[in-house]
Amino acid sequence: MTETDSSDADRGAAGETPPDSIGGSRPAEVEAESVTFDREGIRAGFLTCLPIAVGVGGYGIAFGMLARQAGLSVAEAALMSATVLAGAAQIVAVELWTEPIPIATVLLATLAINLRYSLMGAALRPWLERLTPLRSYGSLLLMADENWALTMRELKDGGSRGAFLLGTGIVMWLFWVAATVVGAAAGGVIGDPARYGLDFVLAAVFVALALELWEGRATLVPWLVALATAVVADALLSGQWYILLGGFAAAAVEVVRYDE
């Protein structure tokens, strides 16, 4: 037995956890036991996410223009962004926005789109379960796809700054709301966003999300099911039901596959 093996064995006998054999560091789950929540974590998250928030502001402007075209005022569009902070769901909502407002359809469509956040939040459990409910749920209110990915990287790297998610969320929120105001104000002057190709923003957002969620050939099955269901539903039903039915069909297929 080498000196290192003997040392690790002694630690085990004493009830201590030996360091991880790869790189000499403990797993992120163990490091997360000492999660902190302070200004340094907020600052780190804010600065790390700043370049991404600038990019998010780009389609925040497009959302503001689409919202204005749907009949929302600048204040109403800004209020939606400030309280929802979910770009894809907001864009779907304004795409469905007609008079009278199809409340049930809007709610079901946005629910289907945002269900992924329940799984994303669960993935952050190693941090969140060590924070107070106010801190954990407060941070989750500002979670979006982009800052969730950054926070997951921080967690997997063994970070212990529990306020990191909150810091990323704050900068995302600021740029998203500000960009919405700019877009909504410009939309009242420019007019129809389709003249500039901005009506394609919904498809562009979902293509970007799909590329991030691609996990290989296994992902192809639910995607094809969603596509086929949406095409059939669009041909048989009026309105935007194909969005909702395509999502539910793909989810049902995945439940059946993983239950087998």
C-alpha positions as CSV (number, residue, x, y, z in Angstrom):
1,M,0.0,0.0,0.0
2,T,1.3,3.4,-1.0
3,E,1.7,6.3,1.5
4,T,-1.3,8.0,-0.2
5,D,-3.5,4.9,0.0
6,S,-2.5,4.5,3.7
7,S,-3.4,8.1,4.4
8,D,-6.8,7.8,2.7
9,A,-7.5,4.6,4.6
10,D,-6.6,6.3,7.9
11,R,-9.0,9.1,7.0
12,G,-11.8,6.5,6.2
13,A,-11.2,4.8,9.6
14,A,-11.5,8.2,11.3
15,G,-14.8,8.8,9.6
16,E,-13.3,11.6,7.3
17,T,-14.1,11.9,3.6
18,P,-11.0,11.4,1.5
19,P,-10.4,13.8,-1.4
20,D,-11.6,12.9,-4.8
21,S,-9.1,10.7,-6.6
22,I,-9.2,12.8,-9.8
23,G,-7.5,16.2,-9.4
24,G,-7.4,15.9,-5.6
25,S,-10.7,17.8,-5.1
26,R,-14.0,16.9,-3.7
27,P,-17.2,16.6,-5.8
28,A,-19.3,19.7,-6.3
29,E,-22.1,18.2,-4.2
30,V,-19.7,18.0,-1.2
31,E,-18.3,21.4,-1.8
32,A,-21.8,22.8,-1.9
33,E,-22.3,22.0,1.8
34,S,-20.6,25.3,2.6
35,V,-22.7,27.4,0.2
36,T,-22.5,31.1,1.0
37,F,-24.9,33.9,0.0
38,D,-23.3,37.3,-0.1
39,R,-22.6,40.4,-2.2
40,E,-19.5,38.7,-3.7
41,G,-21.7,35.9,-5.2
42,I,-24.1,38.5,-6.6
43,R,-21.3,40.5,-8.1
44,A,-19.7,37.4,-9.6
45,G,-22.9,36.3,-11.2
46,F,-23.7,39.8,-12.5
47,L,-20.4,40.3,-14.2
48,T,-20.2,36.7,-15.6
49,C,-23.7,37.0,-17.2
50,L,-23.3,40.6,-18.4
51,P,-22.2,39.7,-22.0
52,I,-25.0,37.2,-22.3
53,A,-27.5,39.7,-21.0
54,V,-26.5,42.2,-23.7
55,G,-27.3,39.5,-26.3
56,V,-30.6,38.7,-24.6
57,G,-31.5,42.4,-24.9
58,G,-31.3,42.0,-28.7
59,Y,-34.4,39.8,-28.9
60,G,-35.9,41.8,-26.0
61,I,-36.2,44.7,-28.4
62,A,-37.9,42.3,-30.9
63,F,-40.3,41.2,-28.2
64,G,-41.2,44.8,-27.4
65,M,-42.0,45.5,-31.1
66,L,-44.1,42.4,-31.4
67,A,-45.9,43.3,-28.1
68,R,-46.7,46.8,-29.5
69,Q,-48.0,45.3,-32.7
70,A,-50.3,43.0,-30.7
71,G,-51.8,46.1,-29.1
72,L,-49.9,46.4,-25.8
73,S,-48.7,49.8,-24.6
74,V,-45.1,50.5,-23.7
75,A,-46.0,50.3,-20.0
76,E,-47.9,47.0,-20.5
77,A,-45.1,45.4,-22.4
78,A,-42.6,46.5,-19.8
79,L,-44.8,45.2,-17.0
80,M,-45.0,41.8,-18.7
81,S,-41.3,41.5,-19.0
82,A,-40.7,42.7,-15.5
83,T,-43.1,40.1,-14.0
84,V,-42.6,37.2,-16.3
85,L,-39.0,37.1,-17.5
86,A,-39.5,34.3,-20.0
87,G,-38.8,35.3,-23.5
88,A,-40.2,32.3,-25.4
89,A,-43.4,32.2,-23.3
90,Q,-43.9,36.0,-23.7
91,I,-43.4,35.8,-27.5
92,V,-45.9,33.0,-27.7
93,A,-48.4,35.0,-25.6
94,V,-48.3,38.0,-27.8
95,E,-48.5,35.8,-30.9
96,L,-51.8,34.5,-29.5
97,W,-53.0,37.9,-28.4
98,T,-56.2,38.7,-30.1
99,E,-59.6,40.3,-29.2
100,P,-61.1,38.7,-27.2
101,I,-58.0,37.4,-25.5
102,P,-58.0,33.5,-25.6
103,I,-57.0,33.3,-21.9
104,A,-57.1,29.5,-21.6
105,T,-55.0,29.0,-24.8
106,V,-52.4,31.5,-23.6
107,L,-52.2,30.0,-20.2
108,L,-51.9,26.4,-21.5
109,A,-49.3,27.3,-24.2
110,T,-47.1,29.2,-21.8
111,L,-47.4,26.5,-19.2
112,A,-46.3,23.9,-21.7
113,I,-43.3,26.0,-22.7
114,N,-42.2,26.8,-19.1
115,L,-42.6,23.3,-17.7
116,R,-38.9,22.8,-18.3
117,Y,-38.1,25.3,-15.5
118,S,-39.3,22.7,-12.9
119,L,-36.6,20.4,-14.0
120,M,-34.0,23.1,-14.3
121,G,-34.7,24.3,-10.8
122,A,-34.4,20.7,-9.5
123,A,-31.0,20.4,-11.1
124,L,-29.9,23.3,-8.8
125,R,-30.9,21.5,-5.6
126,P,-27.4,21.0,-4.3
127,W,-27.3,24.7,-3.8
128,L,-30.9,25.7,-3.2
129,E,-31.5,23.1,-0.4
130,R,-28.8,24.8,1.7
131,L,-30.3,28.3,1.4
132,T,-33.3,29.7,3.1
133,P,-36.7,29.6,1.2
134,L,-36.6,33.3,0.7
135,R,-33.1,33.2,-0.9
136,S,-33.7,30.1,-3.0
137,Y,-37.2,31.0,-4.3
138,G,-36.2,34.6,-4.8
139,S,-33.3,33.5,-7.0
140,L,-35.5,31.1,-9.0
141,L,-37.9,34.0,-9.8
142,L,-35.1,35.5,-11.9
143,M,-34.0,32.2,-13.6
144,A,-34.0,31.9,-17.4
145,D,-32.3,29.5,-19.7
146,E,-29.1,31.4,-20.2
147,N,-28.3,32.2,-16.6
148,W,-29.4,28.7,-15.5
149,A,-26.7,27.3,-17.8
150,L,-24.1,29.6,-16.3
151,T,-25.1,28.7,-12.8
152,M,-25.0,25.0,-13.6
153,R,-21.4,25.4,-14.8
154,E,-20.5,27.2,-11.6
155,L,-22.1,24.4,-9.6
156,K,-20.3,21.6,-11.5
157,D,-17.0,23.5,-11.1
158,G,-17.5,23.1,-7.3
159,G,-18.4,26.7,-6.7
160,S,-20.1,27.6,-3.4
161,R,-21.4,31.1,-4.1
162,G,-25.1,30.6,-3.6
163,A,-26.0,34.1,-4.7
164,F,-24.5,33.5,-8.1
165,L,-27.9,32.7,-9.7
166,L,-29.4,35.9,-8.2
167,G,-26.6,38.0,-9.6
168,T,-27.1,36.6,-13.1
169,G,-30.8,37.0,-12.8
170,I,-30.6,40.7,-11.8
171,V,-28.5,41.6,-14.9
172,M,-30.8,39.5,-17.1
173,W,-33.8,41.2,-15.7
174,L,-32.4,44.7,-16.2
175,F,-31.5,44.2,-19.8
176,W,-34.7,42.3,-20.7
177,V,-36.9,45.0,-19.3
178,A,-34.9,47.9,-20.7
179,A,-34.8,46.2,-24.1
180,T,-38.5,45.6,-24.0
181,V,-39.1,49.4,-23.4
182,V,-36.8,50.3,-26.3
183,G,-38.5,47.8,-28.6
184,A,-42.0,48.8,-27.7
185,A,-41.2,52.5,-28.1
186,A,-39.6,51.9,-31.5
187,G,-42.5,49.6,-32.5
188,G,-44.9,52.5,-32.2
189,V,-42.8,54.5,-34.7
190,I,-41.6,51.8,-37.1
191,G,-44.8,49.9,-37.4
192,D,-45.1,46.3,-38.7
193,P,-42.0,44.3,-37.5
194,A,-42.5,41.9,-40.4
195,R,-41.1,44.6,-42.7
196,Y,-37.7,43.9,-41.1
197,G,-38.1,40.2,-40.7
198,L,-38.7,40.5,-36.9
199,D,-41.8,38.3,-37.2
200,F,-39.3,35.4,-37.5
201,V,-38.0,36.0,-33.9
202,L,-40.2,33.3,-32.4
203,A,-38.8,30.6,-34.7
204,A,-35.3,31.9,-34.1
205,V,-35.7,31.8,-30.3
206,F,-36.9,28.2,-30.4
207,V,-34.2,27.1,-32.9
208,A,-31.5,28.5,-30.5
209,L,-33.1,26.7,-27.5
210,A,-33.4,23.5,-29.5
211,L,-29.7,23.6,-30.3
212,E,-28.8,24.0,-26.6
213,L,-31.1,21.1,-25.7
214,W,-29.8,18.6,-28.4
215,E,-28.5,15.5,-26.7
216,G,-27.8,13.3,-29.6
217,R,-30.0,10.8,-31.5
218,A,-32.2,10.1,-28.5
219,T,-33.5,13.6,-28.7
220,L,-34.7,13.0,-32.3
221,V,-37.7,10.9,-31.3
222,P,-39.6,13.5,-29.3
223,W,-38.7,16.2,-31.8
224,L,-40.1,14.2,-34.7
225,V,-43.2,13.4,-32.8
226,A,-43.7,17.1,-31.9
227,L,-43.2,18.1,-35.5
228,A,-45.6,15.5,-36.9
229,T,-48.3,16.3,-34.3
230,A,-47.9,20.1,-34.9
231,V,-48.2,19.7,-38.7
232,V,-51.4,17.6,-38.4
233,A,-52.9,19.8,-35.7
234,D,-52.2,22.9,-37.8
235,A,-54.0,21.3,-40.8
236,L,-57.1,20.2,-38.8
237,L,-57.5,22.9,-36.1
238,S,-57.7,26.7,-36.3
239,G,-55.7,29.0,-34.1
240,Q,-52.4,28.1,-32.4
241,W,-53.3,24.8,-30.9
242,Y,-50.5,23.0,-32.8
243,I,-47.9,24.6,-30.5
244,L,-49.6,23.1,-27.4
245,L,-50.4,19.7,-28.9
246,G,-47.0,19.2,-30.3
247,G,-45.4,19.9,-26.9
248,F,-47.7,17.6,-25.1
249,A,-47.3,14.8,-27.6
250,A,-43.5,14.9,-27.3
251,A,-43.7,14.9,-23.5
252,A,-46.1,11.9,-23.5
253,V,-43.7,10.0,-25.7
254,E,-40.8,10.7,-23.4
255,V,-42.9,9.5,-20.3
256,V,-43.7,6.2,-22.1
257,R,-40.1,5.7,-23.2
258,Y,-38.6,6.2,-19.7
259,D,-41.3,4.2,-18.0
260,E,-40.5,1.1,-20.0
